[in-house]
Amino acid sequence: MNKLKDRLYHKIQEHRVRTTKLLKDHGDKVIDQVTVSQLIGGMRGIKSLVTDISYLDPYEGIRYRGYTLPEVLKKLPKAEGAEMPFVEGLYYLLLTGEIPSLEEVSRVRVMFRNRRVIPRYVWQVIDSFPSESHPMAIFSAAVMSLQRESHFNIKYKRGMSKMDYWDSTFEDATNLLAKMPLIAAYIYNKLYHPEKGHRYPDPSLDFGANFAYMIGKDKPYDDVSRMYFIIHADHESGNVSAHTGHLVASSLSDVYYSTSAMINGLAGPLHGLANQEVLRWLQGLRDQMNGRLPSEEEMKKYVWDTLNSGQVIPGYGHAVLRKTDPRYTVQREFCLKHMPDDELFKYVDALYKVVPDILREQGKAKNPWPNVDAQSGVVQWHYGVTQFDFYTVLFAIGRAFGVLSNIIWDRALGYPLERPKSITTEMLEKMVQSEPSLVNTN
């Protein structure tokens, strides 16, 4: 058993006791109430999922295993000369809840390096797509095609104890994570730079640096990759991509099925595509200003005109957060250091100075502050990744770390098939009329 799996095994043994005790001693305790607006409004805010991987604090932003994003970036080990931590260290943290040492990260790096061989048929699946195909469709199909490699599927068919489901799930998840950047880089080069051909990984490089190398980007894009994968790794379990992965996996579908489904959920414009919508809006603003950076008063007028026309300011507001998204702040600080004179970043910076006050004055936004999408596309554009459609593939690589860590723990703790109860609109109408005979729908 490798060192990470061994540590994870001991953590699982300790945690199973806690879950069993909660079910046995407090299984009937009510912890939340549901309103009609929550039922019809996408179940927003209903406390109905359990995960120890991450928690979204309204005032501190995302916490990975209890650590705020600034703490994660500070405490996780870094490569020599790098500003951003090893992505491999984040995987260790998400699985165990512990900050790894440099030696422990090195072991995870070796483990990833030994698992990134891609079967030939995966390249054939990718090559079979027309060149105008969306990269997320190709990425999803490539991940799905790997399903034949599933350790879980093989062992399940042979018969194994439910207590051991997590073990083969760990193997599948780690295998998939090791392969995802290679698959993504191949798709990128195939679609956008076919003249360069495929670039094989450098065994001396870490996860983030290798991705930068494979798509032909020089420093500091290695830190951009590390930053991007880390800040997008998880955002609680209720967002579309994370919940989709959990839901599919709850049926005991293996991680290839569930990750492919996660990618499909992430591809929607209300979820993973938001960053490219922001970039399009910024470029429209720049074009309207003829490339000139507007004064503060001109920017305020443009924002008010946008709002008064019934549109929103893309990249601002969040369903949970009530402050500037720390993921935005991390990218902002990176931009101030590495690309302060970038044309689009100047627009982002100017908007940051006026939009929150305007949204507060308008009074419609619960959170007037920027979220992660307000900045992320601008960083990619600056370093030459100008293909909007590919941004969500980068998002998917990062999000897979949180989703797969959650699925491993779901299996370890024996979480059941997810099956919420639904009711009809007529039943709901009668319930709000307080007819006791219809309150219990079981």
Summary of the structure (lengths in Angstrom):
residues: 442
radius of gyration: 22.7
end to end distance: 45.7
largest distance: 69.5
contacts: 1393
relative contact order: 0.13
helix: 61%
strand: 3%
